[in-house]
Amino acid sequence: MTKIILIKGSTNSHKTGSAREFASTHLTGFTYIGHSPTIPVGVPSGIPPTGDFVAVGTCIKSGVVHQVGIASAGDTGSLIDRNLTYFSSLPNLDIIVICSKSSGSSVDRVLHHIYNPAGLFHGSLLHVTSTFRFAARSRRIAIDQTRVANDVLQLI
């Protein structure tokens, strides 16, 4: 069963930066899919320094290898649906890390896909971590992104 880790936060609370920090720090052998699964790049490369991304890679924790999919774009329900549909097509994915706003259609769609019997990941385990919102260019942003990346690792 796939485990879903939700990084939630308000608009401009650096959810994508937190996902990027996790991917860059804890994933190996990953493929950067692109800005979205519908505009694939599909080449092994680094996660871009800016903008939303979708990537698939390997995370090793306590000697156990996990296949991880990450999607940073998730401010709307349609983005959540698109990313989860893409991840559902990958047969060996153990973990999905997805970003969403704290409330509204995006988080509602995540919950739908887990708790609704017709959902793509019905019955999957859901774990949640949250970002905090700081003023632009605050030193606390990087600290919070590292905290969230470490939370994600602990939730795996």
N, C-alpha and C positions, 0 to 999 in steps of 0.2 A: 504494500500500500504506500502511495506517495505521501510524503509529509510536506505540508505547505507552511512556509514561514512568511508572514505578512509584515512588511515594514510600513507602518502607517504614520501619517502626520498631516498637518495642515498644509495649505498651499505654501510653497517656497520654504519648506522646513528641511530641505536638503536630503530628501529620501533617495534621490538618484545618486547623490554623492556618497551616501552610506552604502548603497548597493555596490557602487563602483569600488569603494574601499574594501568591502568584503571580497569582491571578485578579484581585485588586484592583489590582495594579501593572501587569500586562502584557496584560490582555485589554481590548479595546474592543468596543463594539457587542454586548455579551453579553446573553443571556437567562438569568435565574435560573429554572431549571426547578422547583426546590422542594427539599424535604428529601430526596426520592428521586424517581426517574422515575415511580413508581406513585402519587405524590401531587403532581401537577404544579401549579405556579402559572403558569408560562409567560408571565411579563410581564417586560419589560426593567426591571431595577432593580439596586440594589446587592446585593452578596453580604451576607447577614446577618452580624452581628458574632459570633454564636455558633451552635453546632450544625452538623451535617453539611449538605452541600448538593450539588446537581448543577447545573452551568451549562454553557452552550455559548456560545462567543464567537470573536472574531478576535484573533489575535496577529500583529503585523508584526515580522519580524526580517530585517535586511539588505535591506529593500525587498520581501521576499516575504511574501505574505499567507497565513496558515495558519488553518484552521478548527479550533478546539480544544474538546474536551469534557473537563470535569473532574468527577470524583465523589470526594468526600472520605470517604464511608462505605465501609469495606472490611474490617471486623474479622472477618467471617465469609465463608465460601465462597459462601453464598447471596446476600449483598450484592454480592459481586464478579460473580456470574452475572447478577443483576438489572441492575446498571449496565452491564456489557458488552453484554448483550442490547439494552438501550435504545440504546447508542451504535452497535451494529451496524445499527440501523434508520435511522440518519442517513446519507444517501448521500454527503455531501461533507466528511466529517470527516477531517482530515489527521492530527491528534494527539489522543491520549487520555491524560489525566493521571489516574491512579487511585491511591488510598491503600490500603495493605495492611499487615497485621502482618508482621514479619520472617520468621515461620515459621508452619507450620500450614496449615489448610484454605484460608485466604484467598490466600496466596501460591501455594499449590498450584493453585488455580483459575485464577489469572492465567497461570501457566505452562501449564496445560492448554489454555487458549484460544489460546495462541501456538504451542505445539509439537505438540499433538495434531492429526492431519489433520482430525478432526471439530470442532476448536475454531472459535469464531466469527472469530478473527483469525489463523488458521493462517498461519505464515510472516511475520508482522509483525515489525518490528524492536522489540526491547525494550531500554530504557535504564533504569537504576536509580540513584536517589539515596536516601540514608538520613537520618533524623532522629536526634538525640541526645536522651536523656532528662535533664532537669534538674529540680531541686526546684521545686515550685509557686511561682509569682510571681518566679522568678529572672529577672534582667535578661538572662541568656544565652538564654532562650527566644526573645525577639524577634530576637536576633542570629542564632540558628540558623534561624528561620523565613525570614529574609531570605536567608541563605546557600542554603537549599534552593530558594527561589523563583528565585534567580539560577542555581542548578544546572539547574533545569527549563528556564529560558530558553536556557541554553547547549546543552542536549540537543535542542532543537528544530532 
